[in-house]
Structure formats: structure tokens, C-alpha cells
Amino acid sequence: MLIEQLTLSPLDGAAGVAMTMLAPGLDSEQVRVDIAVLEPGSSLPKHPAGRDQAFYVVAGTGQVAGDDDVPADVGPGDLVTWEAGEQHTTWATTTLTAVIVQRRAS
């Protein structure tokens, strides 16, 4: 058994957002798992997904939007998926914690 204390690092260009990699997966070129913590009022700026992406909200509330820029409310237990290349963004209304799993097509 291994117990580690992970440190969140501020995300450049996104005030109030911090992230850390939980696990690179079996092949870090294919799968990556991160955790993101967004402070209330912060956002991940609109950007294209570099890989197929699953965004699972563990705690807190916020909104997400895809290519259509239509916001949708999210909270604990919600899973949002974006395909590689799809433009998307996330805003936090309360402190929002999410697990992000990214998978590159083989």
C-alpha cells in the first residue's frame, strides 16, 4: 500500500483553478486522470478537448458548456463528456471538485 499527499497546482491562465494528476493510467499516452478544484466564480476558459474527456463532479456546483455555448447546471454525481476537439468550458458557482479522465483514441 502507498499513501501519498497530492498537491494541487494553480492552472496557468485560470485564476481560482488548481489541478493535479491522480494517475496517468496504464499508458500515460492513452489515459490520464486528473482532479480539478475550481473556487466559486472561477472558470476553465473555453478550449478544445485534447482527448475524449469525461468530467465527473464529486462535490460542488457549477455550469458547463460545449460547442453551442449553452450553459448546463452540474453538481455531485453528474458526468459530462466531450469528444476530442470539442470546445468546452466550466464555471464554478460553489467550490467544485471534479475528476477528469482523458482518453486518446488508439
C-alpha positions in Angstrom: 0.0 0.0 0.0 1.1 3.5 -0.8 -0.4 6.7 0.6 0.6 10.0 -0.9 -0.3 13.6 -0.2 -1.0 15.2 -3.6 -0.5 18.9 -4.1 -2.8 20.9 -6.3 -1.0 23.4 -8.6 -2.6 26.6 -9.9 -3.6 26.3 -13.6 -1.9 29.0 -15.7 -4.4 31.4 -17.2 -7.3 30.3 -15.0 -7.4 32.2 -11.7 -9.0 30.1 -8.9 -8.5 26.8 -10.6 -6.0 24.2 -9.3 -5.3 20.7 -10.7 -3.1 17.6 -10.1 -2.7 14.3 -11.9 -4.2 11.4 -9.9 -2.9 8.7 -12.2 -1.5 8.5 -15.7 -3.4 5.3 -16.3 -1.8 2.2 -17.8 -0.3 4.1 -20.6 0.0 7.9 -20.0 0.0 8.5 -23.7 -3.5 6.9 -23.9 -5.2 7.6 -20.5 -4.8 10.4 -17.9 -6.7 11.0 -14.7 -6.7 14.5 -13.0 -8.6 16.2 -10.2 -9.6 19.8 -10.6 -10.8 22.2 -7.9 -12.5 25.4 -9.0 -13.1 28.1 -6.5 -16.5 29.9 -6.6 -16.7 32.3 -9.5 -13.7 30.8 -11.3 -13.7 29.1 -14.7 -11.8 26.9 -17.1 -11.6 29.1 -20.2 -13.2 27.8 -23.4 -10.7 25.4 -25.1 -10.8 22.3 -27.3 -10.6 18.9 -25.6 -7.2 17.5 -26.4 -8.6 14.0 -25.9 -12.0 12.3 -25.4 -12.8 13.6 -21.9 -15.1 12.6 -19.0 -15.7 15.2 -16.3 -17.2 13.8 -13.1 -18.4 16.2 -10.5 -17.5 14.9 -7.0 -18.6 18.0 -5.0 -19.9 21.5 -5.5 -21.9 23.1 -8.2 -21.3 24.9 -11.5 -22.1 25.1 -15.1 -20.6 23.6 -18.3 -21.0 24.4 -21.9 -19.9 22.8 -25.2 -19.5 24.0 -28.8 -23.0 25.6 -28.6 -22.1 27.8 -25.6 -25.4 26.8 -23.9 -24.8 26.5 -20.2 -26.0 23.5 -18.2 -26.0 23.2 -14.5 -23.9 20.4 -12.9 -23.5 19.0 -9.4 -22.3 16.0 -7.5 -22.8 12.8 -9.4 -23.1 14.5 -12.8 -20.9 13.1 -15.7 -20.1 15.4 -18.6 -18.3 14.0 -21.7 -16.7 15.9 -24.6 -15.1 14.4 -27.7 -11.5 15.3 -28.7 -11.5 18.7 -30.4 -14.9 19.8 -28.9 -14.8 23.3 -27.5 -15.9 23.4 -23.9 -15.8 25.4 -20.6 -16.7 25.1 -17.0 -17.7 27.6 -14.3 -17.9 27.1 -10.5 -20.8 28.6 -8.5 -19.5 26.9 -5.3 -16.2 25.2 -4.8 -16.4 22.5 -7.4 -14.2 19.3 -7.3 -14.2 17.1 -10.4 -12.3 14.0 -11.6 -11.3 14.3 -15.2 -10.5 11.2 -17.3 -9.0 11.8 -20.7 -8.6 9.1 -23.2 -6.7 9.3 -26.5 -8.1 7.2 -29.3 -5.8 4.3 -30.1 
